[in-house]
Amino acid sequence: MPVRPAPDARSMRADAILAGVLALVGCVMVALSAMTELQFTEVPIWAPLLTAVLLPAPLVLRRVHPVPVSIVQIVIYIVAGETGALELYASQVSLFMGIYSIGAWDSDRRRAFWARLVIVILMAAWLASSAIRGFLDPETGERGVSAFFAFLIIQIVINAAYFGAGWIFGDRAWRSAAEQEELAAAHAEIHAQQAQLAEQAVSLERMRIARELHDVVAHHVSAMGVQAGAARRVLDRDPEKASDALRHVEQSARDAIGELRSLVVTLRAEDDGAGAAPDLERLPALVASAEASGQRVALTTIGEPRSVSPAVGLTAFRCVQEALTNARKHAGPGAVVDVRVRYLPDAIEVEVSDDGHGSAAATTSGTGMGIVGMRERVTALGGTLEAAPKSRGGYLVRATLPTASAGLATATVR
């Protein structure tokens, strides 16, 4: 069963202010009614003033103890009515707030229903009793039966309106608050699930990387161990053979570093490894596929094209592919996307930007793993990645990757 959160200090202060305002208004109405000499002619003026203060006073606790508050108000109302010390205007608002608070704040919905029902029946019985006694009063005959029944109907309508509205609006406030709590809980659960899924994805990726790294490292390190041992045994007798073994150790180290780099950037590849890994030569086909799906894409090559290592080519291709996918999801199919490939002296740069003028209906919220994946690919090769909104609208993704020669320079065994 939904439960509203407990009232905070701010709401309690608001209830105290409400009670004070109603008490003040009630005292003003008592003074004005006494000046008309239509009320309070047979009781001392302090009695209705005290009633005007006491009746709204319990509203300070209306959110914490709504049923006792309403019961206390009903008792004060009936006692004041029987003694002729009841102010008839602000007191109705106080009763309305009491009935409303039961429906809006009592967490036990069965108790809220029966408490209000008992209060309504009790007030109806008291009103009927007052009507019978008033009808039998000798003064009624002097004023006229029609006038008496007109006043009685007015009282019935006023009470029905106040009590009915308090009941209906109280229940509506409870349902609205319960729905907001459910939405907040669902929102928090969705965020928690998203965070959990992201953590699981990262953990699974790390496990895959760990398994692949184990295989690669174990193979090459064992080969280097064998060659180093052979070089040690023949170093004094046959320096040529020892030199040849050490060359194999050096080559195995280079191969290991190259395979480790390629492995890191290919673990996120979408293919199953059965075919050749995509590279820069397949960018025109990728752009054509994007245009066939409805995107407006322009491919520009700057500089003299040259061959690059498979790892660099694969990383550049995947960056362009992911950036085009993001542009299609977030900028919309109507956006203009510019793809540029720059061949620099010691690096290659791929850039994908859109003008941000696509269909707003096509935008979706993603998990952010695409940017993370691109950054990991580029960083593994010693490159840099820029991914940010443009100042004039749209989004820019730029990856700068060192060429194979630059990458090998860092892999040299010193």
ABEGO torsion letter per residue (X at the ends): XBBBBBBBAAAAAAAAAAAAAAAAAAAAAAAAAAAAGABGAABBAAAAAAAAAAAAAAAAAAAABAAAAAAAAAAAAAAAAAAGABBAAAAAAAAAAAAAAAAAABABAAAAAAAAAAAAAAAAAAAAAAAAAAAABAAAAAAEAAAAAAAAAAAAAAAAAAAAAAAAAAAAAAAAAAAAAAAAAAAAAAAAAAAAAAAAAAAAAAAAAAAAAAAAAAAAAAAAAAAAAAAAAAAAABAAAAAAAAAAAAAAAAAAAAAAAAAAAAAABABAGABBBBBAAAAAAAAAAAAAAGBBBBBBBBEBBBBBBAAAAAAAAAAAAAAAAAAAAAAEAABBBBBBBBBBAABBBBBBBBAGABBAAABBBBAGAAAAAAAAAAAAAGBBBBBBBBAAEEBBBBBBBBBAAAAAAAABBX
